[in-house]
Amino acid sequence: MGLLLISHDLAMVAEYCTDIAVMHQGQIVETGPVKQIFNDPQHPYTQSLLEAALHLHSDQEISPHQEKQPILSLENLEQHYTLESNLFQRLITGQKTQVIRAVDGINLDIYAGEILGLVGESGCGKSTLSRTILQLIKPTGGRVIFAGKELNRLSVGQMRPERRHLQMIFQDPHASLNPLMTVGENIGDPLHIHQLATRPAVKEKVLQMLEKVGLTPAEEYYARYPRQLSGGQQQRVGIARALITEPRLVICDEPVSMLDASIQAQVLDLMQALKAEFNLTYLFITHDLWVAKFLCDRIAVMNQGKIVELGQTVDIFNHPQHPYTQKLLGAAPLLHSA
């Protein structure tokens, strides 16, 4: 059987494929055996892709962040779902009520100014944890303490003003933006929701944010619709929308997983620059270990609803302690330079 593998993950392509075809703007720009293409790329686009991918997979030292007071603390946090069988099933099969422990007793501190990576395979509970932190779903147990306030005890009305300080960058930028609103309206909407600026001031703030995320000329992008932008540009809009309320903590849920290597590198570099400029704290959720290694100060490894290992990024990669962490690292393809 033959296999056509369509992917933007060059490390996976290098690991599993024999031949490669590089596509750019609707055309095949280069083809050949994987080793030949990776060791001696001829087309400028192929060269830029490999350069960006190697940049993400390179070794770099991240200074451990020293901070005494956490900005966010999770204490024995739980999110359990009950799947109840019907009466007939219980009588005939003796099947009992099933409990899914999506988030199962998590204790975790996130410190101001750091980037904490949350890694694990699909279905391990990462996204459920993020929604529970944001109180989009109430936890079934434990506490979420943000800036000294126990969020899980707040009513909907009390939680609303806190949301401006807790923002999210989503995996699919296109799906997270309102297609009927212009780019400017999408970015400015949170300012109206939280009543942070008067209508004339909103446009000025949005134009400034468009400049900061590299969408220039800002006036032109302000009037466009999301469908008129590339995936990378849409994600920049998503980042601008998340930062427009000047949040203290940004939860990034697989924000570059749908982008190719060159755009990934651009967006990650942008996020690092904005973190420094706005003094942000990131909870960066990903299944891509090499993206986590590139960006994060510390890494928490999640498996079946639990944090099984937590430590400095360099320690997790060089001396993984838990068998699941060792398994994850062993299964992650690494792209090497020629």
Secondary structure as GFF3:
##gff-version 3
##sequence-region A 1 338
A	DSSP	alpha_helix	10	16	.	.	.	ID=ss1
A	DSSP	beta_strand	19	24	.	.	.	ID=ss2
A	DSSP	beta_strand	27	33	.	.	.	ID=ss3
A	DSSP	alpha_helix	34	39	.	.	.	ID=ss4
A	DSSP	alpha_helix	44	56	.	.	.	ID=ss5
A	DSSP	beta_strand	70	83	.	.	.	ID=ss6
A	DSSP	alpha_helix	87	93	.	.	.	ID=ss7
A	DSSP	beta_strand	98	111	.	.	.	ID=ss8
A	DSSP	beta_strand	115	119	.	.	.	ID=ss9
A	DSSP	alpha_helix	126	133	.	.	.	ID=ss10
A	DSSP	beta_strand	141	146	.	.	.	ID=ss11
A	DSSP	beta_strand	149	150	.	.	.	ID=ss12
A	DSSP	three_ten_helix	151	153	.	.	.	ID=ss13
A	DSSP	alpha_helix	156	159	.	.	.	ID=ss14
A	DSSP	three_ten_helix	160	165	.	.	.	ID=ss15
A	DSSP	beta_strand	166	169	.	.	.	ID=ss16
A	DSSP	alpha_helix	173	176	.	.	.	ID=ss17
A	DSSP	alpha_helix	183	193	.	.	.	ID=ss18
A	DSSP	alpha_helix	199	212	.	.	.	ID=ss19
A	DSSP	alpha_helix	218	222	.	.	.	ID=ss20
A	DSSP	three_ten_helix	226	228	.	.	.	ID=ss21
A	DSSP	alpha_helix	231	243	.	.	.	ID=ss22
A	DSSP	beta_strand	249	253	.	.	.	ID=ss23
A	DSSP	alpha_helix	261	278	.	.	.	ID=ss24
A	DSSP	beta_strand	281	286	.	.	.	ID=ss25
A	DSSP	alpha_helix	289	295	.	.	.	ID=ss26
A	DSSP	beta_strand	298	303	.	.	.	ID=ss27
A	DSSP	beta_strand	306	312	.	.	.	ID=ss28
A	DSSP	alpha_helix	313	318	.	.	.	ID=ss29
A	DSSP	alpha_helix	323	331	.	.	.	ID=ss30
###
